[in-house]
């Protein structure tokens, strides 16, 4: 807080285990208010969304044979395009919505 008052951190989601959410080490704030989480664990690699009320959902799975991690998710200034990297073989993807239908 800018006025010197301490802030408050609220836990909205805690993964029950690696089957649900595995070793996320990158996150981005989506234009629609969700967090986008990049997984970095063994096995299949996912981009997951986390809603402000604590609901988690799959956004994408890395189908490349190397199953390398997603990283560096970010959005274009207009919020229409999400950019995300896959470490190996070093690809960057530009993914367009429609984002409004994710939680429909």
DRENSE-548950 format. One record per atom (N, C-alpha, C, O): x, y, z; residue number from 1. Coordinates in Angstrom, 3 decimals, always signed. Atoms other than C-alpha are relative to their C-alpha. Layout:
% residues N
- X | Y | Z | NUM
...
//
This chain:
% residues 104
- +0.836 | -1.176 | +0.000 | 1
- +0.000 | +0.000 | +0.000 | 1
- +0.881 | +1.239 | +0.000 | 1
- +1.928 | +1.264 | +0.648 | 1
- -0.801 | -1.218 | +0.092 | 2
- +1.274 | +3.448 | -0.793 | 2
- -0.110 | +0.876 | +1.242 | 2
- +0.725 | +1.753 | +1.460 | 2
- +0.161 | -0.835 | -1.198 | 3
- -0.021 | +4.927 | +2.460 | 3
- +0.713 | -0.584 | +1.218 | 3
- +0.573 | -0.062 | +2.324 | 3
- -0.722 | +0.616 | -1.101 | 4
- +2.184 | +2.637 | +4.585 | 4
- -0.793 | -1.073 | +0.724 | 4
- -0.243 | -1.756 | +1.588 | 4
- +0.815 | +1.041 | -0.617 | 5
- -0.707 | +0.352 | +5.599 | 5
- +0.401 | -1.348 | -0.589 | 5
- +0.509 | -1.474 | -1.809 | 5
- -0.377 | +1.310 | +0.535 | 6
- +0.293 | -3.320 | +5.319 | 6
- -1.103 | -0.563 | -0.899 | 6
- -2.291 | -0.380 | -0.636 | 6
- +0.950 | +0.653 | +0.890 | 7
- -1.346 | -5.216 | +2.474 | 7
- -0.416 | -1.347 | +0.563 | 7
- +0.039 | -1.759 | +1.630 | 7
- +0.481 | +1.296 | -0.435 | 8
- -3.102 | -8.528 | +2.751 | 8
- +0.062 | -0.958 | -1.180 | 8
- -0.419 | -0.641 | -2.267 | 8
- -0.110 | +1.033 | +1.017 | 9
- -2.346 | -11.675 | +0.761 | 9
- -1.005 | -1.099 | +0.335 | 9
- -1.036 | -1.591 | +1.463 | 9
- +1.022 | +1.010 | -0.216 | 10
- -5.195 | -14.168 | +0.333 | 10
- +0.261 | -1.193 | -0.905 | 10
- +0.404 | -1.036 | -2.118 | 10
- -0.167 | +1.219 | +0.767 | 11
- -4.705 | -17.760 | -0.762 | 11
- -1.339 | -0.350 | -0.644 | 11
- -2.334 | -0.547 | +0.052 | 11
- +1.251 | +0.359 | +0.678 | 12
- -7.317 | -18.548 | -3.430 | 12
- +0.045 | -1.410 | -0.576 | 12
- -0.992 | -1.966 | -0.935 | 12
- -0.108 | +1.359 | +0.517 | 13
- -5.958 | -21.904 | -4.614 | 13
- +1.284 | -0.640 | +0.508 | 13
- +2.343 | -0.013 | +0.514 | 13
- -1.169 | +0.784 | -0.371 | 14
- -3.612 | -24.578 | -3.311 | 14
- -0.139 | -1.349 | -0.682 | 14
- -1.119 | -2.062 | -0.464 | 14
- +0.057 | +1.254 | +0.745 | 15
- -2.843 | -27.529 | -5.552 | 15
- +0.026 | -1.186 | +0.963 | 15
- +0.841 | -1.223 | +1.885 | 15
- -0.034 | +1.196 | -0.831 | 16
- -3.675 | -30.879 | -3.974 | 16
- +1.130 | -0.951 | -0.380 | 16
- +1.419 | -1.894 | +0.356 | 16
- -1.104 | +0.859 | +0.412 | 17
- -0.797 | -32.449 | -5.914 | 17
- +0.392 | +0.244 | -1.439 | 17
- -0.244 | +1.026 | -2.146 | 17
- -0.553 | -0.197 | +1.334 | 18
- +1.217 | -32.693 | -9.121 | 18
- -0.956 | -0.409 | -1.111 | 18
- -0.799 | +0.049 | -2.243 | 18
- +0.973 | +0.384 | +1.023 | 19
- -1.695 | -34.331 | -10.970 | 19
- -0.888 | +1.179 | -0.401 | 19
- -1.441 | +1.196 | -1.501 | 19
- +0.864 | -1.157 | +0.251 | 20
- -3.581 | -31.027 | -10.744 | 20
- +0.788 | +1.205 | -0.488 | 20
- +0.383 | +1.869 | -1.442 | 20
- -0.818 | -1.169 | +0.327 | 21
- -0.872 | -28.374 | -10.922 | 21
- +1.433 | -0.348 | +0.365 | 21
- +1.725 | -0.644 | +1.523 | 21
- -1.326 | +0.565 | -0.197 | 22
- +2.792 | -29.252 | -11.349 | 22
- +1.114 | +1.013 | -0.246 | 22
- +1.375 | +1.385 | -1.390 | 22
- -1.230 | -0.797 | +0.043 | 23
- +5.781 | -27.003 | -10.590 | 23
- -0.086 | +1.234 | -0.892 | 23
- +0.761 | +1.428 | -1.764 | 23
- +0.124 | -1.250 | +0.772 | 24
- +4.569 | -23.697 | -12.047 | 24
- +1.080 | +0.978 | +0.424 | 24
- +1.312 | +1.199 | +1.613 | 24
- -1.030 | -0.970 | -0.341 | 25
- +7.331 | -21.169 | -12.276 | 25
- -0.112 | +1.285 | -0.812 | 25
- +0.749 | +2.157 | -0.703 | 25
- +0.278 | -1.237 | +0.736 | 26
- +5.906 | -18.517 | -14.626 | 26
- -1.493 | +0.257 | +0.094 | 26
- -2.290 | -0.680 | +0.050 | 26
- +1.419 | -0.330 | +0.037 | 27
- +2.614 | -16.682 | -14.440 | 27
- -0.192 | +1.357 | -0.647 | 27
- +0.702 | +2.203 | -0.669 | 27
- +0.346 | -1.271 | +0.644 | 28
- +0.874 | -13.883 | -16.254 | 28
- -1.440 | +0.329 | +0.356 | 28
- -2.266 | -0.567 | +0.527 | 28
- +1.362 | -0.454 | -0.232 | 29
- -2.221 | -11.829 | -15.556 | 29
- -0.691 | +0.168 | -1.349 | 29
- -0.235 | +0.932 | -2.200 | 29
- +0.756 | -0.083 | +1.249 | 30
- -4.771 | -12.297 | -18.340 | 30
- -0.887 | +1.249 | +0.006 | 30
- -1.288 | +1.714 | +1.073 | 30
- +0.847 | -1.191 | +0.077 | 31
- -6.813 | -9.314 | -19.585 | 31
- -1.378 | -0.182 | +0.625 | 31
- -2.004 | +0.802 | +1.021 | 31
- +1.325 | +0.260 | -0.569 | 32
- -10.000 | -10.981 | -18.293 | 32
- +0.063 | -0.299 | +1.498 | 32
- -0.951 | -0.655 | +2.099 | 32
- -0.128 | +0.085 | -1.451 | 33
- -8.613 | -11.222 | -14.727 | 33
- +0.501 | -1.312 | +0.550 | 33
- +0.725 | -1.408 | +1.756 | 33
- -0.530 | +1.277 | -0.463 | 34
- -7.393 | -14.836 | -14.540 | 34
- +1.524 | +0.043 | +0.004 | 34
- +2.139 | +0.887 | -0.649 | 34
- -1.440 | +0.203 | +0.087 | 35
- -3.834 | -15.920 | -13.877 | 35
- +0.258 | -1.125 | -0.991 | 35
- -0.462 | -2.124 | -0.992 | 35
- -0.435 | +1.049 | +0.907 | 36
- -2.140 | -17.947 | -16.605 | 36
- +1.276 | -0.581 | +0.605 | 36
- +2.233 | +0.148 | +0.864 | 36
- -1.096 | +0.685 | -0.673 | 37
- +0.242 | -20.520 | -15.105 | 37
- +0.726 | -0.907 | -0.981 | 37
- +0.081 | -1.678 | -1.692 | 37
- -0.823 | +0.831 | +0.872 | 38
- +3.104 | -22.186 | -17.013 | 38
- +0.604 | -1.125 | +0.833 | 38
- +1.338 | -0.872 | +1.788 | 38
- -0.530 | +1.141 | -0.754 | 39
- +3.929 | -25.692 | -15.790 | 39
- +1.439 | -0.315 | -0.394 | 39
- +1.869 | -0.048 | -1.516 | 39
- -1.408 | +0.328 | +0.182 | 40
- +7.507 | -26.911 | -15.411 | 40
- +0.328 | -1.314 | +0.713 | 40
- +1.398 | -1.433 | +1.308 | 40
- -0.251 | +1.269 | -0.669 | 41
- +7.207 | -30.461 | -14.077 | 41
- +0.291 | -1.099 | -1.000 | 41
- +0.302 | -0.849 | -2.206 | 41
- -0.227 | +1.122 | +0.907 | 42
- +7.960 | -33.896 | -15.507 | 42
- -1.300 | -0.384 | -0.711 | 42
- -2.388 | -0.096 | -0.213 | 42
- +1.190 | +0.456 | +0.720 | 43
- +5.580 | -35.374 | -18.084 | 43
- -0.611 | +1.095 | -0.843 | 43
- +0.082 | +2.014 | -1.280 | 43
- +0.704 | -0.967 | +0.848 | 44
- +2.968 | -33.409 | -20.003 | 44
- +0.050 | +1.397 | +0.604 | 44
- -0.077 | +1.574 | +1.815 | 44
- -0.108 | -1.391 | -0.418 | 45
- +3.313 | -29.640 | -19.845 | 45
- -1.255 | +0.760 | -0.426 | 45
- -1.676 | +0.669 | -1.579 | 45
- +1.238 | -0.730 | +0.255 | 46
- +0.232 | -27.412 | -19.610 | 46
- +0.156 | +1.483 | +0.271 | 46
- +1.001 | +1.911 | +1.056 | 46
- +0.332 | -1.357 | -0.411 | 47
- -0.786 | -23.801 | -19.603 | 47
- -1.330 | -0.140 | +0.706 | 47
- -2.267 | -0.716 | +0.152 | 47
- +1.249 | +0.095 | -0.763 | 48
- -3.462 | -23.533 | -16.948 | 48
- -0.481 | +1.399 | +0.342 | 48
- +0.312 | +2.330 | +0.484 | 48
- +0.598 | -1.242 | -0.445 | 49
- -5.843 | -20.765 | -16.035 | 49
- -0.490 | -0.149 | +1.424 | 49
- -0.904 | -1.235 | +1.830 | 49
- +0.502 | -0.033 | -1.370 | 50
- -6.794 | -19.809 | -12.486 | 50
- -0.889 | +1.224 | +0.145 | 50
- -0.439 | +2.359 | -0.009 | 50
- +0.963 | -1.091 | -0.128 | 51
- -9.926 | -17.745 | -11.913 | 51
- +0.148 | +0.694 | +1.353 | 51
- +0.718 | +0.118 | +2.279 | 51
- -0.079 | -0.710 | -1.286 | 52
- -10.201 | -15.119 | -9.145 | 52
- -0.708 | -0.726 | +1.147 | 52
- -0.393 | -0.500 | +2.315 | 52
- +0.684 | +0.745 | -1.072 | 53
- -12.556 | -17.467 | -7.262 | 53
- +0.620 | -1.376 | +0.247 | 53
- +0.033 | -2.193 | +0.956 | 53
- -0.738 | +1.207 | -0.329 | 54
- -10.007 | -20.322 | -7.265 | 54
- -0.280 | -1.220 | -0.869 | 54
- +0.077 | -2.335 | -0.489 | 54
- +0.248 | +1.122 | +0.903 | 55
- -11.160 | -22.481 | -10.185 | 55
- +1.165 | -0.103 | -0.997 | 55
- +1.606 | +0.895 | -1.568 | 55
- -1.108 | +0.205 | +0.926 | 56
- -8.407 | -24.015 | -12.295 | 56
- -0.511 | -0.708 | -1.248 | 56
- -1.409 | -1.546 | -1.170 | 56
- +0.419 | +0.626 | +1.257 | 57
- -8.759 | -25.010 | -15.952 | 57
- +1.203 | -0.125 | -0.921 | 57
- +2.166 | +0.635 | -0.820 | 57
- -1.042 | +0.189 | +1.006 | 58
- -6.590 | -26.312 | -18.790 | 58
- -0.217 | +0.985 | -1.129 | 58
- -1.335 | +1.157 | -1.614 | 58
- +0.044 | -0.939 | +1.119 | 59
- -5.782 | -23.749 | -21.448 | 59
- +0.672 | -0.609 | -1.229 | 59
- +0.167 | -0.473 | -2.344 | 59
- -0.715 | +0.626 | +1.110 | 60
- -3.259 | -25.653 | -23.587 | 60
- +0.922 | -1.081 | +0.554 | 60
- +1.340 | -1.035 | +1.711 | 60
- -0.985 | +1.034 | -0.328 | 61
- -1.043 | -28.749 | -23.567 | 61
- +1.073 | +0.022 | -1.072 | 61
- +0.764 | +0.141 | -2.258 | 61
- -1.086 | +0.067 | +0.968 | 62
- +2.365 | -28.906 | -25.205 | 62
- -0.009 | -1.385 | -0.630 | 62
- +0.307 | -2.370 | +0.036 | 62
- +0.074 | +1.278 | +0.704 | 63
- +1.922 | -31.655 | -27.817 | 63
- +1.294 | -0.333 | -0.740 | 63
- +1.371 | -1.369 | -1.400 | 63
- -1.278 | +0.267 | +0.650 | 64
- +5.511 | -31.397 | -29.111 | 64
- +0.647 | -1.225 | +0.635 | 64
- +0.513 | -1.436 | +1.840 | 64
- -0.583 | +1.256 | -0.486 | 65
- +7.430 | -34.677 | -28.772 | 65
- +0.991 | +0.191 | +1.153 | 65
- +1.168 | -0.721 | +1.961 | 65
- -0.952 | -0.235 | -1.088 | 66
- +10.018 | -33.090 | -26.441 | 66
- -0.677 | +0.300 | +1.330 | 66
- -0.031 | +0.221 | +2.375 | 66
- +0.764 | -0.324 | -1.212 | 67
- +7.286 | -32.122 | -23.914 | 67
- +0.723 | +1.000 | +0.898 | 67
- +0.676 | +0.877 | +2.122 | 67
- -0.715 | -1.014 | -0.752 | 68
- +9.387 | -29.129 | -22.854 | 68
- -0.994 | +0.969 | +0.646 | 68
- -2.172 | +1.006 | +0.291 | 68
- +0.879 | -0.878 | -0.773 | 69
- +8.013 | -26.512 | -20.495 | 69
- -0.431 | +1.255 | -0.753 | 69
- +0.292 | +1.779 | -1.600 | 69
- +0.460 | -1.315 | +0.421 | 70
- +5.921 | -23.479 | -21.331 | 70
- +0.673 | +1.032 | +0.898 | 70
- +0.965 | +0.758 | +2.062 | 70
- -0.569 | -1.072 | -0.819 | 71
- +7.409 | -20.181 | -20.166 | 71
- -0.284 | +1.345 | -0.655 | 71
- -0.564 | +1.423 | -1.851 | 71
- +0.061 | -1.361 | +0.509 | 72
- +7.141 | -16.436 | -20.541 | 72
- -1.322 | +0.437 | -0.591 | 72
- -1.339 | +1.268 | -1.498 | 72
- +1.301 | -0.420 | +0.531 | 73
- +3.409 | -16.114 | -21.177 | 73
- -0.210 | +1.501 | +0.225 | 73
- +0.111 | +2.035 | +1.287 | 73
- +0.347 | -1.418 | -0.097 | 74
- +2.312 | -12.534 | -21.869 | 74
- -1.037 | +0.311 | -1.075 | 74
- -1.257 | -0.492 | -1.982 | 74
- +1.065 | -0.385 | +0.917 | 75
- -0.419 | -10.682 | -23.757 | 75
- +0.368 | +1.262 | -0.759 | 75
- +1.107 | +2.117 | -0.270 | 75
- -0.162 | -1.218 | +0.792 | 76
- -0.429 | -8.113 | -26.524 | 76
- -0.696 | +1.150 | +0.716 | 76
- -1.587 | +0.910 | +1.531 | 76
- +0.626 | -1.141 | -0.671 | 77
- -1.370 | -4.585 | -25.419 | 77
- -1.529 | +0.054 | -0.146 | 77
- -2.214 | +0.538 | +0.756 | 77
- +1.452 | -0.011 | +0.168 | 78
- -4.891 | -5.012 | -26.855 | 78
- -0.677 | -1.217 | +0.636 | 78
- -1.905 | -1.310 | +0.623 | 78
- +0.549 | +1.162 | -0.693 | 79
- -5.335 | -8.329 | -24.967 | 79
- -0.538 | -1.099 | -0.899 | 79
- -1.095 | -2.076 | -0.399 | 79
- +0.565 | +0.984 | +0.925 | 80
- -6.290 | -10.282 | -28.089 | 80
- +0.918 | -1.184 | -0.253 | 80
- +0.445 | -2.263 | -0.612 | 80
- -0.956 | +1.049 | +0.309 | 81
- -3.110 | -12.335 | -28.471 | 81
- +0.854 | -0.311 | +1.224 | 81
- +1.398 | +0.587 | +1.868 | 81
- -0.907 | +0.453 | -1.054 | 82
- -1.242 | -14.402 | -25.884 | 82
- +1.243 | -0.561 | -0.683 | 82
- +1.140 | -1.341 | -1.630 | 82
- -1.264 | +0.542 | +0.476 | 83
- +2.422 | -15.110 | -26.564 | 83
- +0.546 | -0.907 | +1.082 | 83
- +0.518 | -0.566 | +2.265 | 83
- -0.582 | +0.933 | -0.966 | 84
- +4.048 | -18.112 | -24.925 | 84
- +1.151 | -0.743 | -0.674 | 84
- +1.097 | -1.060 | -1.862 | 84
- -1.181 | +0.703 | +0.498 | 85
- +7.402 | -19.823 | -25.326 | 85
- -0.032 | -1.454 | +0.453 | 85
- -0.621 | -1.790 | +1.480 | 85
- -0.298 | +1.372 | -0.390 | 86
- +8.316 | -23.507 | -25.274 | 86
- +1.520 | -0.106 | -0.045 | 86
- +2.135 | +0.132 | -1.085 | 86
- -1.463 | -0.089 | -0.112 | 87
- +11.905 | -23.883 | -24.071 | 87
- +0.732 | -0.822 | -1.042 | 87
- +1.639 | -0.310 | -1.699 | 87
- -0.632 | +0.850 | +1.011 | 88
- +12.902 | -26.809 | -26.291 | 88
- -1.088 | -0.463 | -0.948 | 88
- -2.048 | -1.091 | -0.503 | 88
- -1.139 | -0.414 | +0.798 | 89
- +13.061 | -26.584 | -29.275 | 89
- +0.154 | +1.504 | -0.157 | 89
- +0.851 | +1.938 | -1.074 | 89
- -0.178 | -1.448 | +0.069 | 90
- +12.783 | -22.821 | -28.661 | 90
- -1.026 | +0.698 | -0.861 | 90
- -0.687 | +1.609 | -1.616 | 90
- +1.085 | -0.609 | +0.772 | 91
- +9.425 | -21.926 | -30.194 | 91
- -0.694 | +1.082 | +0.815 | 91
- -0.761 | +1.005 | +2.042 | 91
- +0.910 | -0.978 | -0.587 | 92
- +7.308 | -18.860 | -29.489 | 92
- -1.299 | -0.084 | -0.779 | 92
- -1.300 | -0.035 | -2.009 | 92
- +1.318 | +0.104 | +0.622 | 93
- +3.586 | -19.175 | -30.168 | 93
- -0.803 | +1.264 | +0.275 | 93
- -0.710 | +1.850 | +1.353 | 93
- +0.973 | -1.087 | -0.153 | 94
- +1.030 | -16.416 | -30.718 | 94
- -1.374 | -0.653 | -0.084 | 94
- -1.725 | -1.230 | -1.113 | 94
- +1.295 | +0.669 | -0.086 | 95
- -2.415 | -17.651 | -29.642 | 95
- -1.083 | +1.060 | +0.134 | 95
- -1.021 | +1.911 | +1.021 | 95
- +1.121 | -0.946 | -0.065 | 96
- -5.604 | -15.697 | -30.321 | 96
- -1.208 | -0.669 | +0.638 | 96
- -1.377 | -1.886 | +0.551 | 96
- +1.205 | +0.473 | -0.684 | 97
- -8.862 | -16.025 | -28.350 | 97
- -0.945 | -0.752 | -0.908 | 97
- -0.481 | -1.258 | -1.929 | 97
- +0.794 | -0.923 | -0.813 | 98
- -11.855 | -15.969 | -28.170 | 98
- +0.110 | -0.299 | +1.501 | 98
- -0.359 | -1.338 | +1.967 | 98
- -0.251 | +0.199 | -1.420 | 99
- -10.897 | -15.589 | -24.531 | 99
- -1.270 | -0.006 | +0.832 | 99
- -1.323 | -0.690 | +1.854 | 99
- +1.235 | -0.077 | -0.793 | 100
- -14.436 | -14.770 | -23.315 | 100
- -0.683 | -1.356 | +0.148 | 100
- -1.440 | -1.565 | +1.096 | 100
- +0.682 | +1.295 | -0.060 | 101
- -15.545 | -18.338 | -24.024 | 101
- +0.708 | -1.006 | +0.911 | 101
- +0.205 | -2.115 | +1.090 | 101
- -0.739 | +0.958 | -0.832 | 102
- -12.956 | -19.953 | -21.706 | 102
- -0.797 | -0.500 | +1.199 | 102
- -0.720 | -1.677 | +1.552 | 102
- +0.746 | +0.383 | -1.205 | 103
- -15.243 | -19.967 | -18.692 | 103
- -1.499 | -0.065 | -0.255 | 103
- -2.283 | -0.064 | +0.693 | 103
- +1.438 | +0.046 | +0.324 | 104
- -18.592 | -20.135 | -20.533 | 104
- -0.609 | -1.325 | +0.354 | 104
- -1.805 | -1.530 | +0.147 | 104
//
